[in-house]
Amino acid sequence: MKAVITVIGKDTVGILAGVSGECAKNGANVIEVTQSVMQDMFAMIMMVDISGCTVPFKKLAESLKKIGEQYGVMVHVTHEELFNTMYRV
């Protein structure tokens, strides 16, 4: 199973490290990352494998949201099943 993590906010040092570190701490493996800084705005999309996650999905999402708050950015975690359902035509 996979999840999509989006991060948006003012650029600051350590955002990628903070989010990916929290994923690692909870057993979520980062598969792919794309990030961009436009002027002083940071945008990132991560695909993570959550099949080895050591905490429930909801707990992972809450912990990533808290990491985002520490860096002053918005972090949203979407389960692959919901993501696929939302964008299925």
N, C-alpha and C positions, 0 to 999 in steps of 0.2 A: 504494500500500500504506500501511497505517496501523499504529500501535501504540498501546497503552494504557499509560500510566505512572501508577502509584499511589505516593503518598508518605504515610507515616504516622509520626508521632513528636511529640516535645515541640516546641511552637511556639518559633521563634526568628526573628530578623530575617534576611531574605535567602533563605529557602528557595525561594520561587517564582522569584526572580531567578536563583538558582544553577542550578536545574533547567532553566528556560527558556533561560538563557544557554548551557548545555552543549548543549541541543538545537540552538540556532542555530549554535553553533560547528561542529557536525557535520552541518549541512544538513537537520536535521529541523524541519519547520514546524509550530508549535503551531496546531491548528485550534480546539480548544475546551478550556476549563479550568473546573473547578468546585472550589472549596476551602471549607473550613469550619474554624473554630477553636472547639472545645468545651472550655471552661475553659482549660487550657493545652495541649491536644492539637490538633495540626495534621493535617488530612486533605485530600488533594488527588487528583483524577483528571484526567489530561490525555489528550486524543486528539491524536496527532501524525501528520503525513503524512511517511513515511520514504522516499517514492519518489525524493526528491532527496538522500538521505543520502550523505555523502561517505566514510563508513566502513561496514564490515559491521555488520549488526544486533547481533551478539554484542559487538562493540567498543563500540557505542553503549550497550548495556545495562550493560557493565562500567564505562564512564566515568560513567554516571548513578548507579550504585551507589556509586562513589567520592565523587561529589558529596554523596550522601546521608550517607555516613560523616563528611564534613567538617561537616555540619550536625547530626549526631546523629539522623538519621531513616532509616527504611527506604524504599528506592526499589526498586520492582519494575517491570520492563518486559515486557509481553506482546505478542507479534506478533498482529496482527489475525486471522490464520488460526487460530492456537491459541485465541485468545479466542472466536472464533465456534464452533470445534469443541467447546470446553469447555461452552458454554452453549446449544448446539443441542439442542432437545428433539425 
